């Protein structure tokens, strides 16, 4: 988790969720209230494009194509 001071007045958190691909799973759990505009997603360091590479509904981030086995997945939930 990374902390920074929001210019308006309060500390805010960027929540970092990590996972590992298995070649078949496309759905990963994220926090409630997240949208494609609030999440930055990387697979093996490569940024993924919202709505092209993944979508979000409720608390599930769904990839269009399952990440390969052993792929490092990083989902950064932004407080905006």
C-alpha positions in Angstrom: 0.0 0.0 0.0 1.3 3.4 -0.9 0.3 6.5 1.0 0.3 10.1 -0.2 -1.2 13.4 0.9 -4.2 14.5 -1.1 -4.0 18.2 -2.0 -7.4 18.8 -0.5 -6.5 17.8 3.0 -6.5 14.1 3.8 -4.3 11.1 3.4 -5.4 8.7 0.7 -4.4 5.2 -0.1 -3.6 3.4 -3.3 -4.5 -0.3 -2.7 -2.3 -2.7 -4.6 -3.7 -6.2 -5.2 -1.5 -8.9 -6.7 -2.3 -12.2 -8.3 -0.8 -14.9 -10.4 -2.3 -16.1 -13.6 -3.0 -19.8 -14.1 -3.9 -19.9 -17.8 -7.7 -20.3 -17.2 -8.9 -17.9 -14.6 -10.3 -14.6 -16.0 -12.1 -13.2 -12.9 -10.2 -11.6 -10.0 -11.6 -9.9 -6.8 -11.2 -6.2 -6.3 -12.7 -3.7 -3.8 -16.3 -2.6 -4.0 -16.9 0.7 -5.8 -14.0 0.3 -8.3 -14.5 1.1 -12.0 -12.2 0.9 -15.0 -11.5 4.6 -14.4 -10.2 3.9 -10.9 -8.0 0.8 -11.5 -4.6 0.5 -13.2 -3.9 -3.1 -14.3 -0.5 -4.6 -15.4 0.4 -8.1 -16.5 4.1 -8.8 -16.3 4.7 -5.0 -16.2 2.6 -4.3 -19.3 -0.3 -1.9 -18.8 -3.7 -3.3 -19.8 -6.3 -1.2 -21.6 -9.6 -0.8 -19.8 -12.6 -2.3 -21.6 -10.3 -3.7 -24.3 -8.3 -6.1 -22.0 -10.5 -6.1 -18.9 -13.8 -5.0 -17.5 -15.1 -4.5 -14.0 -18.5 -5.3 -12.6 -19.2 -5.2 -8.9 -16.1 -6.6 -7.1 -14.9 -8.6 -10.1 -12.2 -7.6 -12.6 -12.6 -9.8 -15.6 -9.9 -10.2 -18.3 -11.0 -10.8 -21.9 -8.2 -13.4 -22.2 -7.0 -15.4 -19.2 -3.5 -14.4 -18.0 -1.0 -17.2 -18.8 0.3 -19.5 -16.0 2.8 -17.7 -13.7 1.9 -14.2 -15.2 2.3 -11.5 -12.5 -0.9 -9.5 -12.2 -0.9 -6.1 -10.4 -4.2 -4.2 -9.9 -3.8 -0.7 -8.4 -7.0 0.7 -6.9 -6.9 4.5 -7.1 -8.8 6.6 -4.5 -10.4 8.9 -7.1 
